[in-house]
Amino acid sequence: MKTTLVPLLSLWALAACASTQGLRTAPLDAGVARVYPDSLDPVAAAAEGTVRSAGLTVDTILYPDSQTVMIIARSGSSVFSYGEIVRVLMQRLPSGETSVRVHTVPRLATNLTYTRWNEDIFGALGRALARARSVSPATDANAATPHWGPSMEALRSLRTGAVIRVTTPSGRRQGPVSIVTDTMLTLGSSAIPASALDSLWTRKSNAKTGALVGALVGSVIGLVIASHQQRQSCDLSQYPCGQFAVPALIVMGGMLGGAAVGAGIGSAIPRWRLRFP
């Protein structure tokens, strides 16, 4: 048993470290990108504070060249994840704007339920930049025009087809997004400008939570079935009934089946997440 566990634990540790070591050299176009109208320096300063306020621990800040800033951070483990490594890559564009790209990888390569940090970081970064403008508006004539704010950052995070709920001075509306730009979104045939938004909610799936609960319940059911089967029909002197393989497979089958059922139920019971203000 010990000779089996040692290689497995070593392999697990290597898988966790692989993502950490490879993130710095990952392709520069990996992850999700947004373009901000601010120059590189204020974006980099705001991004560092944003990453820390999101609950991530900054490992290092790199300056590959005069046009690029890279932040490498990590998160702790949670119910759904062993932890993630996050790279925030900021690059100065010829237009004077700044491209920000967030790339998240799980510390454990086999972890499929890890958290993608791009939405949290982009949302907080947009609010931080908007606050900075309100406190110290740009005076440089060549600086990018601060033509957007937190509401626009919320719109930028939307995808066509996403189901949202908004409140405006004329009331509440809900439905899938048909068209979205930096300053306008359309629900069905209704066009809503960003300036008219009082609040914006996005519908999120509970598939991850459902899968976890289903996997736990399925594991318990599989364990009960495996235990009952061995007591009723197994001669412990015979192979494979007296071995660990058969009950382990039953438990694994129960876990996978429960996860699938739980994910389906969780998807059918969504939750609403406030994105603005």
C-alpha positions in Angstrom: 0.0 0.0 0.0 2.8 2.4 1.0 4.7 1.7 -2.2 1.6 2.6 -4.2 0.8 5.8 -2.3 4.3 7.3 -2.5 4.4 7.5 -6.3 0.9 8.7 -6.5 1.5 11.5 -4.0 4.7 12.4 -5.8 2.8 12.6 -9.1 0.2 14.8 -7.5 2.8 17.2 -6.1 4.5 17.4 -9.6 1.1 18.1 -11.2 0.5 21.0 -8.7 4.0 22.5 -9.4 3.9 22.2 -13.1 1.3 24.9 -13.6 3.2 27.3 -11.3 6.5 26.9 -13.2 4.9 27.0 -16.7 2.7 30.1 -16.2 5.5 32.6 -16.7 6.4 31.1 -20.1 2.8 30.4 -21.2 1.9 32.0 -24.6 1.3 35.7 -24.3 -2.2 35.4 -25.9 -3.4 32.8 -23.3 -6.4 33.8 -21.2 -9.1 36.4 -21.6 -8.3 40.0 -22.7 -9.8 43.4 -22.2 -8.5 46.8 -23.5 -8.6 49.8 -21.2 -8.3 53.4 -22.4 -5.7 54.2 -19.7 -1.9 54.1 -20.1 0.1 51.2 -18.7 1.4 52.7 -15.5 -2.0 53.5 -13.8 -3.4 50.2 -15.0 -0.5 48.3 -13.6 -0.8 50.1 -10.2 -4.5 49.5 -10.1 -4.1 45.8 -11.1 -1.8 45.0 -8.3 -4.2 46.4 -5.7 -7.1 44.6 -7.5 -5.3 41.2 -7.4 -4.6 41.6 -3.7 -8.1 42.8 -2.8 -9.6 39.8 -4.7 -7.9 37.5 -2.1 -5.0 36.4 -4.2 -1.4 36.3 -3.0 1.0 38.0 -5.3 4.1 35.9 -5.9 6.0 38.2 -8.1 5.8 41.2 -10.4 7.8 41.0 -13.6 8.8 43.6 -16.3 9.7 41.5 -19.4 10.2 44.8 -21.3 9.3 48.5 -21.1 5.9 47.8 -22.7 4.8 44.9 -20.5 4.1 44.2 -16.8 3.3 40.7 -15.5 1.8 39.8 -12.2 1.9 36.2 -11.0 -0.5 35.4 -8.1 -2.0 32.4 -6.5 -5.1 31.5 -4.6 -5.6 29.1 -1.6 -7.6 25.9 -1.8 -11.3 25.9 -1.6 -14.2 23.3 -1.6 -14.0 23.1 -5.4 -10.3 23.6 -6.0 -6.8 22.8 -4.7 -6.0 26.3 -5.8 -5.2 28.4 -8.9 -2.2 30.3 -10.3 -3.2 33.5 -12.0 -1.2 35.6 -14.5 -2.3 39.2 -15.2 -0.4 40.4 -18.3 -0.5 44.1 -19.1 0.8 45.5 -22.4 1.0 49.0 -23.7 -0.7 49.4 -27.1 0.4 51.7 -29.9 -2.8 53.7 -29.4 -1.8 54.5 -25.8 -4.4 52.1 -24.4 -3.5 49.1 -22.3 -4.4 45.4 -23.0 -5.0 43.4 -19.9 -5.1 39.6 -20.2 -6.0 37.3 -17.3 -4.9 33.7 -17.5 -5.9 31.1 -14.8 -4.6 27.6 -14.5 -5.3 25.1 -11.7 -2.4 24.2 -9.4 -3.6 20.6 -9.8 -3.8 19.7 -13.5 -6.7 17.3 -13.0 -8.9 19.8 -11.1 -11.8 20.5 -13.5 -13.8 22.7 -11.1 -11.2 25.4 -10.5 -12.1 29.1 -10.4 -11.6 31.3 -13.4 -10.5 34.7 -12.0 -10.9 36.9 -15.0 -14.4 38.2 -14.3 -13.6 39.1 -10.7 -10.3 40.8 -11.7 -11.8 42.7 -14.6 -14.7 43.9 -12.7 -12.6 45.1 -9.7 -10.0 46.7 -12.1 -12.7 48.7 -13.9 -14.1 50.0 -10.6 -10.6 50.9 -9.4 -9.8 52.8 -12.6 -13.1 54.7 -12.5 -12.5 55.7 -8.8 -9.0 56.9 -9.7 -10.4 59.1 -12.5 -13.0 60.6 -10.2 -10.4 61.5 -7.6 -7.7 62.7 -10.1 -9.1 63.3 -13.6 -6.7 63.2 -16.5 -5.1 66.5 -17.5 -2.9 65.3 -20.2 -4.3 66.2 -23.6 -2.8 63.1 -25.1 -4.2 60.8 -22.5 -6.9 58.4 -23.3 -10.4 59.8 -22.8 -12.0 58.4 -19.7 -15.2 57.5 -21.5 -16.4 54.6 -19.5 -17.0 53.5 -16.0 -18.1 50.5 -13.8 -21.3 50.1 -15.8 -19.4 49.7 -19.0 -17.1 47.2 -17.4 -20.2 45.2 -16.5 -21.3 45.3 -20.1 -17.9 44.2 -21.3 -18.2 41.0 -19.3 -21.4 40.0 -21.0 -21.6 37.5 -23.9 -24.4 37.3 -26.4 -27.0 34.9 -25.2 -26.2 35.4 -21.5 -29.4 35.7 -19.3 -29.4 38.9 -17.3 -31.7 41.0 -15.1 -31.5 44.8 -15.1 -33.2 47.6 -13.4 -33.7 51.0 -14.9 -35.8 54.1 -14.1 -38.5 52.5 -16.1 -38.6 49.2 -14.3 -37.0 45.7 -14.2 -36.3 43.6 -17.3 -34.9 40.1 -17.7 -33.9 38.0 -20.7 -31.0 36.9 -22.9 -28.6 39.5 -24.3 -29.0 39.8 -28.1 -26.5 42.6 -28.7 -24.0 44.2 -26.4 -21.4 47.0 -26.9 -19.4 49.2 -24.5 -22.3 51.7 -24.2 -25.5 49.7 -25.0 -27.1 46.3 -24.5 -30.2 44.9 -26.1 -32.7 42.5 -24.5 -35.0 41.2 -27.1 -36.0 44.3 -29.0 -35.3 46.7 -26.1 -32.1 48.8 -26.3 -30.8 49.9 -22.9 -27.9 52.5 -22.7 -25.3 51.9 -20.0 -26.1 55.3 -18.4 -29.7 54.1 -17.7 -28.6 51.0 -15.7 -29.4 51.1 -11.9 -28.3 47.5 -11.5 -27.3 44.5 -13.5 -27.4 40.8 -12.5 -26.1 37.8 -14.4 -27.6 34.3 -14.1 -25.0 31.7 -13.0 -25.3 28.0 -13.1 -25.1 25.9 -9.9 -23.7 23.0 -11.8 -20.4 23.0 -9.9 -22.1 22.9 -6.4 -24.6 20.3 -7.7 -21.8 18.1 -9.0 -20.0 18.3 -5.7 -23.0 17.4 -3.6 -24.0 14.7 -6.1 -20.5 13.2 -6.0 -20.6 13.0 -2.2 -24.1 11.5 -2.1 -23.1 9.0 -4.9 -20.0 8.0 -3.1 -21.9 7.2 0.0 -24.5 5.2 -2.0 -21.7 3.4 -3.8 -20.0 2.5 -0.5 -23.2 1.1 0.9 -23.9 -1.0 -2.2 -20.3 -2.3 -2.3 -20.3 -3.2 1.4 -23.7 -4.9 1.1 -22.5 -6.8 -2.0 -19.4 -8.1 -0.3 -21.3 -9.3 2.7 -24.0 -11.1 0.7 -22.1 -12.7 -2.2 -18.4 -12.5 -1.8 -16.1 -15.3 -0.6 -13.2 -13.3 0.8 -10.8 -16.0 -0.1 -11.6 -15.6 -3.8 -10.4 -13.0 -6.3 -11.5 -10.3 -7.0 -14.3 -10.2 -4.4 -11.8 -10.2 -1.6 -9.7 -7.4 -3.1 -10.1 -3.6 -3.0 -10.6 -3.2 -6.7 -14.3 -4.1 -7.0 -15.7 -1.9 -4.1 -13.5 0.9 -5.3 -15.0 0.7 -8.8 -18.5 0.7 -7.3 -17.8 3.7 -5.2 -16.2 5.5 -8.2 -19.2 4.7 -10.3 -21.5 6.1 -7.7 -19.4 9.2 -7.4 -19.3 9.9 -11.1 -23.0 9.1 -11.6 -23.9 11.3 -8.6 -21.8 14.1 -10.0 -23.5 14.0 -13.3 -27.0 14.0 -11.8 -26.1 16.7 -9.4 -24.6 18.9 -12.1 -27.9 18.5 -14.1 -30.0 19.5 -11.1 -27.7 22.4 -10.3 -27.9 23.7 -13.8 -31.7 23.7 -13.5 -31.5 25.8 -10.3 -29.5 28.9 -11.2 -28.4 31.8 -8.9 -28.2 35.5 -9.6 -25.0 37.5 -9.2 -24.9 41.2 -8.9 -22.4 42.7 -11.5 -23.3 46.4 -11.2 -23.1 48.6 -9.2 
